[in-house]
Amino acid sequence: MKQQKALTLKTLTKSNVWEVQENDILRMWETAEKDADFKDNRRHFVDVIRSAFEIEEIKIDKPVVIQKYEDRGFTIASLHITDNDSGKYGIKKRPIMRVTDLTYENIRHISAAKLIEVLDRNFGGGWDSLSQSIQDIIESGFDISTTTLPKDRLHKPGGMYEKKVNDGFEVLEITKGAWVEAIFAKEKPEVEKLVAKVDDDDFRDKYDREDDEEDDEEEDLPDDKYGDDDDDDDTFDEDKLTEESYRTTFDTDPEDLNLEAEDVTDDDDNY
């Protein structure tokens, strides 16, 4: 399990709240009550705590009632969750007993041995009998692999079972007649996300320099990027316009243009 960090109510989240126990919550609450902004954030604190703990108000403050809560595993303390409550509450961490208790928030706060215990308690149909959503939650925190072999081959020396166990995997064996399905689980290393931090001054200086360079490039360009119109050789000159300039006839042998009279008929003949 992960080493417990020094947490406060203000730094508590629905994920890291699974790292602490009942007494830790009570200590944080007592410290936070001294802050000026405690009441403004009290509802948020309670919502975060309730994601991992059961909290029940003790409305009848009698020894016999308190004993019943303690028998159920509750720790009794004063919390003052609202201004009108009795101030006495029972708090108990939510148990992870079934696969439906697994969430993306708590999956990284249980061990591989605990996961195998939960899997063993909840089903006998094998890994594929789990819903896809539960599989996704488990695989977000654990490396999972499975194999199904005859009983006499599963523990064969040098086989997959032996290699996985030597590599630190916990294993659950599920008997299926003459065959056995083995589910191997090992905690995934938590990868720290790196966030690139850009200095605001450097960011502004970079873009100021780029803007200056663009301005310099624009100043170096000629006034007319297409050149000087005075040098255009295609200027229209009426004096150069001659008959040859707009001649549209072609020199053709008259014989080629001769039409045989018999091939030409008067249009009136068609009526």
Residue pairs with C-beta under 8 A, 6 or more apart in sequence:
1 109
1 111
2 19
2 108
2 109
2 190
4 19
4 20
5 16
5 19
7 16
7 19
7 20
7 24
7 28
8 28
8 31
8 32
9 28
9 29
9 31
9 32
9 41
9 45
9 48
10 32
10 41
12 20
12 28
12 45
12 48
12 49
13 48
14 48
14 51
14 52
14 105
15 105
15 106
15 108
15 109
17 48
17 49
17 51
17 52
17 53
17 105
18 52
18 105
18 106
18 109
19 109
20 28
21 93
22 53
22 75
22 91
22 92
22 93
23 75
25 49
25 53
25 91
26 75
26 77
26 79
26 91
29 45
29 79
32 38
32 45
33 80
42 81
46 55
46 81
49 55
49 91
51 105
52 93
52 94
52 105
52 106
53 91
53 92
53 93
53 94
54 74
54 90
54 91
54 92
54 93
54 94
55 79
55 81
55 89
55 90
55 91
56 69
56 74
56 89
56 90
57 81
57 85
57 86
57 88
57 89
58 65
58 66
58 69
58 76
58 86
58 88
58 89
58 90
59 86
61 86
61 88
66 76
69 76
69 90
70 76
70 90
72 90
72 92
73 92
74 90
74 91
74 92
75 90
75 91
75 92
76 88
76 89
76 90
77 88
77 89
77 91
78 87
78 88
78 89
79 87
79 88
79 89
79 91
80 87
81 89
94 101
95 101
96 102
96 106
96 110
96 114
96 118
97 118
97 121
98 118
98 121
98 122
99 118
99 119
99 122
99 123
99 130
99 134
99 138
100 122
100 134
101 118
102 118
102 134
102 137
102 138
103 137
104 137
104 140
107 137
107 138
107 140
107 141
107 142
108 140
108 141
108 187
108 190
110 118
110 141
111 187
112 142
112 169
112 170
112 185
112 186
112 187
113 170
115 138
115 142
115 170
115 185
116 170
116 171
116 172
116 183
116 185
119 172
119 183
119 185
120 172
123 129
123 130
124 174
125 174
126 146
126 148
126 174
126 176
126 181
126 183
127 135
127 144
127 146
127 181
127 183
130 138
135 144
138 144
138 185
140 188
141 187
141 188
142 185
142 186
142 187
142 188
143 169
143 184
143 185
143 186
143 187
143 188
144 183
144 184
144 185
145 164
145 169
145 183
145 184
146 181
146 182
146 183
146 184
147 154
147 160
147 161
147 181
147 182
147 184
148 176
148 179
148 180
148 181
148 182
149 179
149 180
149 182
150 178
150 179
150 180
151 175
151 178
151 179
151 180
153 159
154 161
154 173
154 180
154 182
155 161
155 162
156 162
160 182
161 171
161 182
164 171
164 182
164 184
165 171
167 186
168 186
169 184
169 185
169 186
170 184
170 185
170 186
171 182
171 183
171 184
171 185
172 182
172 183
172 185
173 180
173 181
173 182
174 180
174 181
174 182
174 183
